[in-house]
Every structure is written in C-alpha cells, then in structure tokens.
C-alpha cells in the first residue's frame, strides 16, 4: 500500500493577504492621503481664508508655509518615534492629533491662531506618511509589492496633485472652513481603526534613554529654516532680505550640529547611515528629482491657468483633472510592469515621459487651454506612476526590515525637499526670465515700431466713447499685453529647463546598479 504525502504548504509568494493586516494598512494609507492632501488643499483658497480671517497679503502665505515647515521636521523624526512608540501608537496619535488640529483650523478666528494650528497639524500629521511606506515594505512579502507599491505611490503623488482641485470645489460649494472640517469624520475612523487593528511591531521604550534633544533641536533649525528660505527666498530677493539671511545663517549652523550629532551618536535622532546603501541613495536622489516634477508642475499649471487664462479654482480643477485620472488608471499597470521590467527601464520611460510633456509645453502661448494641455497632462500622470513604483522598490525594497522605519522617513524627506528646492528654482527662474522678456519686449514696442503703433491706434478706436480717455486705456491695454506675453515666455523657459532636468535623469538610469534581492522578507507580525 502506498501512502500519499500531504500537500505542501503554498509558498509565501503564493499566499493571499492577511485580511486584518490588509485592512489596517488600507486605513493607514487613507490617513497618509489626508496628511499629504492638506499640503496643497489650501493653495487654491488662500484668498478666501485671507478674507475670512482679515489677514494681510504678507501673513496669508504662512497658512501653507507653517504646515510645510512643521511637516518636514516630523517626517525624518518619525523613524525614531516609530521604533520608540511602535507603529500603532505613533500612527494613532498622529491621526488623532491631525484630526483635532483640523477642527481647530476650522474654528480659527484670526491669522495667528490659524498659523499655530496649521503648524501643529503638519507636525503631528507628518508622522503618518513615513509609517505607511515602512509598513508596506515590512508587513507584506515581496510578492505583494506589485499591489502595495503602486498604492502608496498613487496616494503620495495623487494627493498633492488633486489638492488644489478639491480645495477649490469645497470652497466654492461651501466655505473655506470645509477644507478642514472634511478631515474630521475620516480622521476619527482612521484613529479608531489603526488603534484597534495595527499590531505590526512592539515599542522599545529603552530608546528614550538615548533621545538626542540637541540633535532634535538642530534638525528642527536646519530643516525648518531651509524650508523657510526656499519658500520665501524667490519672492524676497533671497539674501537681500534680512529675515532670509538670518534664517540661512541659522540653517547653516544647525546643519553642522545636526550632522555632527547624527554621525557620532550611538542612537542618533536620524540615522544617516541608510545612505551608505547604494540603492537607497540612488532611489532617494531620483525621489528628490521626482519631487521637483510632482510639486513643481502642480504649481506651474494652476499659476498659468489663473494668471494668464483667468480661470477660477473650479475651472483649474476641471482642466487638471486629467492628470489625476491618468495616474489612477496607470497605477495597476505600473504594478504589473514592475514584476516584468527592469526598474531602471521603467524609470527611464517615466522620466522620458516627463521630459516629453514639459518639452511640448515649452512652446506655450497665451491661448492654451484644456485641449492644448491634454497630452502634456496625460504624459505627466502616466510618468509619475511609471517613476514612483520603481523608485520606491529600488530605495526601500532591498533594505533590511530593521532599517526600514528610519529609511522611510529619509526617503519621504527627499521628495518633500525636492519639491521645495524645485519651487524655489522655478519661482526664481520665472522672475528673472519675466524681467528679461519684459525688457526685450519693451525695446521692441516703441513709438518707432509700426506694428505697435497700428495696434495702439486700433485699440484707441475701439475704446472711443463719450467721457472715456481712449488713448490712456489703449496704452494700458498694450502694457498689459506686453506683461502677459513676457510672463508666458517665462513659463516656456521654465518648462524647457525642466525638460533638460528630466532628460538628464532618463539618460542616467542605465548607470544605476540593478537592484538585488530583498535583504529580508516581509510579512512578519512583529
């Protein structure tokens, strides 16, 4: 009589998802979506908030700047806090604090209160973002990354892309208070569900004995002042402004102290040794450049549509909806391709798509609208996902699980800093090129120019009416046209600059070392 051996257990790669872990992870992803969305959700509604709080034009940008500065400090700190408190405690407290601060923002009665609550909202909520990336690469086996990597990539890129659109709709349909009130119910749900379901790891309270308070203070001074300089520099002539000069000095001194503590402490507040892993360093560099594309283009398109085309927030949202839709549709395709293609090939395709989109828009004119911007937006949406998935896998997919929490904070920091540096470069280039084109156009539009005189005469005849100074109105119209055309030419220059940047990254991808096998399999509970 022959005996039949019992069937072998299915390999880890073939096993399904642990439903409890998957649902807990999805709740965390939703929390991350709220935190990233709130970076940009106020950008299209700052004028309404300014009117509601009786704020000045100099004060209102701090509604966004305070959030960014606080968040950029928390993101790298979250790695240490997650090991100290556990993912469950850190994420639940972050979600609860983010929800409470959202309520406080909605009830603010003056600009000072709003700035304080927004800073606390960004600082507390910033802990959710790296926690999701770390969880994705530690609790699930590598075989499931074709699902989880596109998901977190989609959320990390889609949220800031649609932020202005969502904010514009909420403000137009209700009021600016709903930019924050919309977080309340989902925030309570995320807090309760993650506290109940998340059990991925255990706290290590012994780390508190080694907490580096000087390292924390120097990191806050370094990153906070760096973010402030990058945000405010382009509008205030950089170091000609005393406040920016002081912030830059504090940033430099704090950076020296921070790097000294990080490289000499037994338990630094941020472990920079993750950058000794070549894949992580290369992935972080690519994430930095992708941050320029993500936040830079999210900024440029609405500015063009608003200042040149005169679109409202709703019209801008409807025009830019294409990018979000393409990202959503491309995410599962990128996940599938990540299993079949060399990640370097996917990155080259993605950065080439970015370059193609910005090259098309470098020929922009003042009458471009939805249809002219359609193909560039499609290329942008597809390219974001084609880049994000392999970059995530290269940077985090081969690290040992014990290094994942700290590395996740650094990885997300590079994307945010890329966005900040990109916006600073874009705004500075825009201002310089606008001035240059204005000077050149003014040299061409003179009293000796036949074309200019004919245009002026035509406008004068068009404005003629009883009691109207037609000549003055015609001169103003010509001056406005010159400024508009100079601005549009500056937009074209910026898009061309971005084209060269993305093309350089695409050409550099063959020199990236092909990622090896993961250092440790995910899927463990603790």
C-alpha positions as CSV (number, residue, x, y, z in Angstrom):
1,X,0.0,0.0,0.0
2,X,1.4,3.3,-1.0
3,X,0.9,6.4,1.1
4,X,0.3,9.8,-0.4
5,X,2.3,12.6,1.1
6,X,0.3,15.5,2.4
7,X,0.2,18.5,0.1
8,X,3.0,21.0,0.7
9,X,2.1,24.4,2.1
10,X,1.8,27.1,-0.5
11,X,5.0,29.2,-0.8
12,X,4.9,32.7,0.7
13,X,4.8,34.2,-2.7
14,X,1.5,32.4,-3.5
15,X,-0.2,33.1,-0.2
16,X,-3.0,35.7,-0.1
17,X,-3.1,38.8,2.0
18,X,-3.7,38.6,5.7
19,X,-7.1,40.4,5.7
20,X,-6.6,42.0,9.1
21,X,-3.2,43.4,8.1
22,X,-4.5,44.5,4.7
23,X,-7.5,46.4,6.1
24,X,-5.3,48.0,8.8
25,X,-2.8,49.0,6.1
26,X,-5.6,50.5,3.9
27,X,-6.7,52.6,6.9
28,X,-3.1,53.8,7.3
29,X,-3.0,54.7,3.6
30,X,-6.1,56.7,3.9
31,X,-4.6,58.6,6.8
32,X,-1.5,59.3,4.7
33,X,-3.7,60.6,1.9
34,X,-5.3,63.1,4.2
35,X,-1.9,64.3,5.5
36,X,-0.5,64.8,2.0
37,X,-3.7,66.3,0.6
38,X,-3.6,69.0,3.2
39,X,-0.2,70.3,1.9
40,X,-1.9,71.7,-1.2
41,X,-5.7,71.8,-0.4
42,X,-5.5,75.4,0.8
43,X,-3.5,76.7,-2.1
44,X,-6.5,77.5,-4.3
45,X,-8.4,79.1,-1.5
46,X,-5.9,81.3,0.2
47,X,-7.8,84.4,-0.9
48,X,-11.0,83.2,0.8
49,X,-9.1,82.3,4.0
50,X,-7.4,85.8,3.9
51,X,-10.8,87.5,3.7
52,X,-12.4,85.3,6.4
53,X,-9.5,85.9,8.9
54,X,-8.8,89.6,7.9
55,X,-5.2,88.7,7.2
56,X,-2.7,90.7,5.2
57,X,-1.1,89.7,2.0
58,X,2.2,89.0,3.8
59,X,0.6,86.9,6.5
60,X,-1.6,84.6,4.4
61,X,1.2,82.5,2.8
62,X,2.1,81.3,6.3
63,X,-1.1,79.2,6.3
64,X,0.7,76.9,3.9
65,X,4.3,77.6,4.9
66,X,3.8,76.8,8.5
67,X,2.4,73.4,7.6
68,X,5.3,72.6,5.3
69,X,8.0,73.6,7.8
70,X,6.5,71.6,10.6
71,X,5.9,68.5,8.4
72,X,9.4,68.5,7.0
73,X,10.7,68.3,10.6
74,X,8.4,65.4,11.7
75,X,9.0,63.2,8.6
76,X,12.6,62.2,9.4
77,X,11.9,62.2,13.2
78,X,9.1,59.7,12.7
79,X,11.6,56.8,12.2
80,X,12.9,57.2,15.7
81,X,9.5,57.7,17.2
82,X,8.1,54.7,15.5
83,X,10.8,52.5,16.9
84,X,10.3,54.1,20.3
85,X,6.5,54.0,20.5
86,X,5.6,51.4,17.8
87,X,3.7,51.9,14.6
88,X,0.4,51.6,16.4
89,X,1.0,54.3,18.9
90,X,2.7,56.7,16.6
91,X,0.1,56.4,13.8
92,X,-2.9,56.5,16.1
93,X,-1.6,59.6,18.0
94,X,-0.7,61.3,14.7
95,X,-4.2,60.6,13.2
96,X,-5.9,61.8,16.4
97,X,-3.8,64.9,16.6
98,X,-4.2,65.7,12.9
99,X,-8.0,65.4,13.3
100,X,-8.1,67.6,16.3
101,X,-5.9,70.3,14.7
102,X,-8.1,70.2,11.6
103,X,-11.1,71.1,13.8
104,X,-9.1,73.9,15.4
105,X,-8.1,75.3,12.0
106,X,-11.8,75.3,11.0
107,X,-12.7,77.3,14.2
108,X,-9.8,79.8,13.9
109,X,-10.9,83.4,14.2
110,X,-7.6,85.2,13.3
111,X,-4.5,84.5,11.3
112,X,-2.3,83.9,14.3
113,X,-4.5,81.1,15.5
114,X,-4.6,79.6,12.0
115,X,-0.8,79.6,11.7
116,X,-0.4,77.9,15.1
117,X,-3.0,75.2,14.3
118,X,-1.7,74.6,10.8
119,X,1.9,74.1,12.1
120,X,0.7,71.6,14.7
121,X,-1.5,69.9,12.1
122,X,1.6,69.5,9.8
123,X,3.9,68.4,12.6
124,X,1.6,65.8,14.1
125,X,0.2,64.5,10.8
126,X,3.7,64.2,9.3
127,X,4.2,61.1,11.3
128,X,1.7,59.2,9.2
129,X,3.5,59.4,5.9
130,X,6.7,57.5,6.5
131,X,4.9,54.9,8.7
132,X,2.9,53.8,5.7
133,X,5.9,53.4,3.5
134,X,7.8,51.4,6.2
135,X,4.7,49.2,6.8
136,X,4.3,48.5,3.1
137,X,7.8,47.0,2.8
138,X,7.9,45.1,6.1
139,X,4.5,43.5,6.7
140,X,3.9,42.2,3.2
141,X,6.1,39.8,1.3
142,X,8.0,40.9,-1.8
143,X,5.5,39.0,-4.0
144,X,2.8,41.5,-3.0
145,X,4.7,44.6,-3.9
146,X,3.0,44.8,-7.3
147,X,-0.1,45.7,-5.3
148,X,1.2,47.8,-2.3
149,X,3.9,49.8,-4.1
150,X,1.6,51.3,-6.7
151,X,-1.0,52.0,-4.0
152,X,1.3,54.1,-1.8
153,X,2.9,55.6,-4.9
154,X,-0.6,56.7,-6.2
155,X,-1.5,58.2,-2.9
156,X,1.8,60.0,-2.4
157,X,1.5,61.6,-5.9
158,X,-2.2,61.9,-6.4
159,X,-3.0,63.7,-3.1
160,X,-0.8,66.8,-3.8
161,X,-1.9,66.8,-7.5
162,X,-5.6,67.0,-6.7
163,X,-5.3,69.1,-3.6
164,X,-5.9,72.5,-5.3
165,X,-8.9,70.9,-7.2
166,X,-10.5,69.5,-4.0
167,X,-9.9,72.7,-2.2
168,X,-11.4,74.8,-4.9
169,X,-14.5,72.7,-5.1
170,X,-15.0,72.7,-1.3
171,X,-14.6,76.5,-1.0
172,X,-16.8,77.3,-4.0
173,X,-19.6,74.9,-2.9
174,X,-19.5,75.5,0.9
175,X,-16.8,77.7,2.6
176,X,-13.1,77.6,3.4
177,X,-13.9,76.0,6.8
178,X,-14.7,72.8,4.9
179,X,-11.1,72.5,3.8
180,X,-10.5,71.3,7.4
181,X,-13.9,70.0,8.5
182,X,-13.8,67.3,5.8
183,X,-11.0,65.7,7.8
184,X,-13.0,65.1,11.0
185,X,-15.1,62.0,10.3
186,X,-12.4,60.2,8.2
187,X,-9.8,61.1,10.8
188,X,-11.8,59.6,13.7
189,X,-12.3,56.5,11.6
190,X,-8.6,56.2,10.9
191,X,-7.7,56.8,14.5
192,X,-10.0,54.1,15.9
193,X,-9.3,51.5,13.2
194,X,-5.5,51.8,13.4
195,X,-5.5,51.7,17.2
196,X,-7.7,48.6,17.0
197,X,-6.1,46.7,14.2
198,X,-2.4,47.7,13.9
199,X,-0.1,45.3,15.7
200,X,2.9,45.2,13.4
201,X,5.6,45.8,16.0
202,X,6.3,46.5,19.6
203,X,7.5,49.7,21.3
204,X,11.1,50.0,22.5
205,X,10.9,52.5,25.4
206,X,14.6,52.0,26.2
207,X,15.4,54.2,23.2
208,X,14.1,57.2,25.2
209,X,17.2,57.0,27.4
210,X,19.2,57.8,24.4
211,X,16.9,60.5,23.0
212,X,19.1,63.2,21.5
213,X,17.5,66.5,22.4
214,X,20.3,68.6,20.9
215,X,20.0,66.6,17.7
216,X,16.3,67.2,17.5
217,X,16.7,71.0,18.1
218,X,19.5,71.2,15.4
219,X,17.4,69.2,13.0
220,X,14.4,71.5,13.5
221,X,16.6,74.5,13.0
222,X,18.3,73.0,9.9
223,X,15.2,71.7,8.1
224,X,12.8,74.4,9.3
225,X,15.0,77.3,8.3
226,X,15.9,75.6,5.0
227,X,12.2,75.2,4.1
228,X,11.6,78.9,5.1
229,X,14.5,80.1,2.9
230,X,13.3,78.1,-0.1
231,X,9.7,79.2,0.3
232,X,10.3,82.9,0.9
233,X,13.5,83.4,-1.0
234,X,12.2,83.9,-4.6
235,X,9.6,86.5,-3.5
236,X,12.0,88.5,-1.3
237,X,15.2,88.7,-3.4
238,X,16.9,85.9,-1.4
239,X,19.7,87.2,0.8
240,X,18.9,90.8,0.2
241,X,16.1,90.3,2.8
242,X,17.3,90.4,6.4
243,X,15.0,87.7,7.7
244,X,16.0,85.2,5.0
245,X,19.7,86.0,5.7
246,X,19.2,85.3,9.4
247,X,17.3,82.1,8.6
248,X,20.1,80.9,6.2
249,X,22.7,81.5,8.9
250,X,20.7,79.5,11.5
251,X,20.2,76.8,8.9
252,X,23.9,76.5,8.3
253,X,24.9,76.4,12.0
254,X,22.1,74.0,12.8
255,X,23.2,71.7,9.8
256,X,26.7,71.5,11.2
257,X,25.4,70.5,14.7
258,X,22.9,68.1,13.2
259,X,25.3,66.2,11.0
260,X,27.9,66.1,13.9
261,X,25.3,64.5,16.2
262,X,23.9,62.2,13.6
263,X,27.3,60.8,12.7
264,X,28.7,60.5,16.3
265,X,25.8,59.4,18.5
266,X,25.1,55.8,19.3
267,X,21.3,56.4,18.7
268,X,21.0,59.5,16.5
269,X,17.7,61.2,16.1
270,X,18.1,60.3,12.3
271,X,20.4,57.5,11.2
272,X,22.1,58.8,8.1
273,X,23.9,55.5,7.5
274,X,21.0,54.4,5.3
275,X,22.6,56.5,2.6
276,X,25.5,54.0,2.6
277,X,23.2,51.6,0.8
278,X,23.7,52.4,-2.9
279,X,20.2,51.5,-3.9
280,X,18.7,53.7,-1.2
281,X,20.9,56.6,-2.1
282,X,20.1,56.4,-5.8
283,X,16.4,55.9,-5.1
284,X,16.4,59.0,-2.8
285,X,18.1,61.1,-5.5
286,X,15.5,60.1,-8.0
287,X,12.8,60.8,-5.4
288,X,14.3,64.3,-5.0
289,X,14.0,64.9,-8.7
290,X,10.6,63.4,-8.9
291,X,9.5,65.9,-6.1
292,X,10.5,68.7,-8.4
293,X,8.3,67.2,-11.1
294,X,5.4,66.5,-8.8
295,X,5.2,69.7,-6.8
296,X,6.7,72.0,-9.5
297,X,4.2,71.1,-12.2
298,X,1.4,71.0,-9.7
299,X,2.3,74.6,-9.0
300,X,3.0,75.8,-12.6
301,X,-0.2,74.7,-14.4
302,X,-2.6,76.4,-12.0
303,X,-0.5,79.6,-11.9
304,X,-0.6,79.7,-15.7
305,X,-4.3,79.0,-15.9
306,X,-5.1,81.6,-13.2
307,X,-2.8,84.4,-14.1
308,X,-2.8,84.1,-17.9
309,X,-6.1,82.5,-18.7
310,X,-8.0,84.0,-15.8
311,X,-9.5,80.7,-14.7
312,X,-11.4,80.2,-11.4
313,X,-10.4,77.5,-9.0
314,X,-13.2,75.2,-10.3
315,X,-12.0,75.7,-13.9
316,X,-8.4,75.0,-13.0
317,X,-9.5,71.8,-11.2
318,X,-11.6,70.7,-14.2
319,X,-8.6,71.3,-16.5
320,X,-6.1,69.5,-14.3
321,X,-8.4,66.5,-13.6
322,X,-6.8,64.6,-16.5
323,X,-3.5,64.1,-14.6
324,X,-5.2,62.5,-11.6
325,X,-7.3,60.3,-13.8
326,X,-4.3,59.1,-15.7
327,X,-2.4,58.4,-12.5
328,X,-5.3,56.3,-11.2
329,X,-5.5,54.3,-14.4
330,X,-1.8,53.8,-14.7
331,X,-1.2,52.6,-11.1
332,X,-2.2,48.9,-11.7
333,X,-0.4,48.8,-15.0
334,X,2.8,50.1,-13.3
335,X,2.4,47.5,-10.6
336,X,2.3,44.7,-13.3
337,X,5.2,46.1,-15.2
338,X,7.3,46.3,-12.0
339,X,7.2,42.5,-12.0
340,X,8.3,42.1,-15.6
341,X,10.6,45.0,-16.4
342,X,13.9,46.1,-15.0
343,X,13.0,49.0,-12.7
344,X,15.7,51.1,-14.5
345,X,13.8,50.7,-17.7
346,X,10.6,51.9,-16.0
347,X,12.3,54.9,-14.6
348,X,13.8,55.8,-18.0
349,X,10.4,55.5,-19.5
350,X,8.9,57.7,-16.8
351,X,11.5,60.5,-16.9
352,X,11.4,60.5,-20.7
353,X,7.6,60.9,-20.5
354,X,8.1,63.8,-18.1
355,X,10.6,65.4,-20.5
356,X,8.3,64.9,-23.5
357,X,5.4,66.6,-21.6
358,X,7.4,69.6,-20.5
359,X,9.1,70.0,-23.9
360,X,5.6,70.2,-25.5
361,X,4.6,72.9,-23.0
362,X,7.8,74.9,-23.6
363,X,6.0,76.2,-26.7
364,X,3.1,77.5,-24.7
365,X,1.2,80.7,-25.8
366,X,-1.4,82.8,-24.0
367,X,-4.4,81.0,-25.5
368,X,-3.6,77.4,-24.5
369,X,-6.4,75.7,-22.6
370,X,-7.7,72.2,-21.9
371,X,-7.0,70.7,-25.3
372,X,-3.5,72.0,-25.8
373,X,-2.6,70.9,-22.2
374,X,-4.3,67.5,-22.6
375,X,-1.3,65.5,-23.9
376,X,1.2,67.0,-21.5
377,X,-1.1,66.2,-18.6
378,X,-1.5,62.6,-19.8
379,X,2.2,62.2,-20.1
380,X,2.7,63.7,-16.6
381,X,0.1,61.4,-15.0
382,X,1.4,58.3,-16.6
383,X,5.1,59.2,-16.0
384,X,4.5,59.9,-12.3
385,X,3.4,56.4,-11.7
386,X,6.0,54.9,-14.0
387,X,8.7,56.6,-11.9
388,X,7.2,56.3,-8.4
389,X,6.8,52.5,-8.3
390,X,10.3,51.5,-9.3
391,X,11.9,54.3,-7.3
392,X,10.0,53.0,-4.2
393,X,11.2,49.5,-4.9
394,X,14.8,50.5,-5.6
395,X,15.1,52.7,-2.5
396,X,13.2,50.6,0.1
397,X,12.7,47.2,-1.4
398,X,16.2,45.8,-0.7
399,X,16.7,47.2,2.8
400,X,16.7,45.0,5.9
401,X,13.4,45.4,7.8
402,X,15.3,46.7,10.9
403,X,16.4,49.8,8.9
404,X,13.1,50.4,7.2
405,X,11.4,52.9,9.6
406,X,14.4,55.3,9.6
407,X,15.0,54.9,5.9
408,X,11.3,55.6,5.1
409,X,11.5,59.0,6.9
410,X,14.6,60.0,5.0
411,X,13.1,58.8,1.7
412,X,10.0,60.8,2.1
413,X,12.0,63.8,3.2
414,X,14.0,63.8,-0.1
415,X,10.7,64.0,-2.1
416,X,9.5,67.0,0.0
417,X,12.8,68.8,-0.2
418,X,12.9,68.1,-3.9
419,X,9.6,69.9,-4.2
420,X,10.8,72.8,-2.0
421,X,14.0,73.2,-4.0
422,X,12.1,72.8,-7.3
423,X,9.6,75.5,-6.4
424,X,12.4,77.9,-5.3
425,X,14.3,77.3,-8.6
426,X,11.1,77.7,-10.6
427,X,10.0,80.9,-8.9
428,X,13.5,82.4,-9.2
429,X,13.8,81.5,-12.9
430,X,10.3,82.7,-13.6
431,X,11.0,86.1,-12.0
432,X,14.4,86.5,-13.8
433,X,13.1,85.4,-17.2
434,X,10.0,87.5,-16.9
435,X,12.1,90.6,-16.2
436,X,14.4,89.7,-19.2
437,X,11.5,89.2,-21.6
438,X,9.8,92.4,-20.4
439,X,13.0,94.4,-21.1
440,X,13.3,92.9,-24.6
441,X,9.6,93.4,-25.5
442,X,9.7,97.0,-24.3
443,X,12.7,97.6,-26.6
444,X,10.6,96.2,-29.5
445,X,7.3,98.0,-28.6
446,X,8.4,101.6,-29.1
447,X,7.0,104.7,-30.8
448,X,9.2,103.8,-33.8
449,X,7.6,100.4,-34.2
450,X,5.0,100.4,-37.0
451,X,3.2,97.2,-35.7
452,X,3.0,98.7,-32.2
453,X,1.5,102.0,-33.5
454,X,-1.0,100.2,-35.6
455,X,-2.1,98.1,-32.6
456,X,-2.3,101.2,-30.4
457,X,-4.4,103.0,-33.0
458,X,-6.8,100.0,-33.3
459,X,-7.2,99.8,-29.6
460,X,-7.8,103.6,-29.3
461,X,-10.6,103.4,-31.9
462,X,-12.1,100.5,-30.0
463,X,-12.2,102.3,-26.7
464,X,-13.6,105.6,-28.0
465,X,-16.8,106.6,-26.2
466,X,-18.2,109.7,-24.6
467,X,-16.3,110.6,-21.4
468,X,-13.6,107.9,-22.0
469,X,-9.9,108.6,-22.3
470,X,-9.4,106.2,-25.1
471,X,-5.7,106.9,-25.6
472,X,-4.8,106.2,-22.0
473,X,-6.9,103.0,-21.9
474,X,-5.2,101.8,-25.1
475,X,-1.8,102.4,-23.6
476,X,-2.7,100.4,-20.5
477,X,-4.0,97.6,-22.7
478,X,-0.8,97.4,-24.7
479,X,1.3,97.5,-21.4
480,X,-0.9,94.6,-20.0
481,X,-0.4,92.6,-23.2
482,X,3.4,93.1,-23.0
483,X,3.5,91.9,-19.4
484,X,1.3,88.9,-20.3
485,X,3.4,87.9,-23.2
486,X,6.6,88.2,-21.2
487,X,5.1,86.0,-18.5
488,X,4.1,83.4,-21.0
489,X,7.6,83.4,-22.5
490,X,9.0,82.9,-18.9
491,X,6.7,79.9,-18.5
492,X,8.1,78.4,-21.7
493,X,11.7,78.9,-20.4
494,X,10.9,77.1,-17.1
495,X,9.3,74.2,-18.9
496,X,12.3,73.9,-21.1
497,X,14.6,73.9,-18.1
498,X,12.6,71.1,-16.6
499,X,12.8,69.2,-19.9
500,X,16.6,69.1,-19.7
501,X,16.5,68.0,-16.0
502,X,14.1,65.1,-16.7
503,X,16.0,64.1,-19.8
504,X,19.3,64.0,-17.9
505,X,17.7,61.6,-15.3
506,X,16.4,59.4,-18.1
507,X,19.9,59.2,-19.7
508,X,21.5,58.5,-16.3
509,X,19.3,55.4,-15.5
510,X,21.5,52.9,-17.3
511,X,24.3,53.8,-14.9
512,X,22.2,52.8,-11.9
513,X,23.1,49.4,-10.5
514,X,20.3,46.8,-10.9
515,X,18.7,46.2,-7.5
516,X,19.5,42.8,-5.9
517,X,17.2,40.6,-3.9
518,X,15.5,42.0,-0.7
519,X,17.5,41.8,2.4
520,X,14.7,40.4,4.4
521,X,11.2,39.0,3.6
522,X,8.2,40.9,4.8
523,X,5.1,39.6,6.3
524,X,6.1,39.1,9.8
525,X,3.8,40.4,12.5
526,X,6.5,42.0,14.7
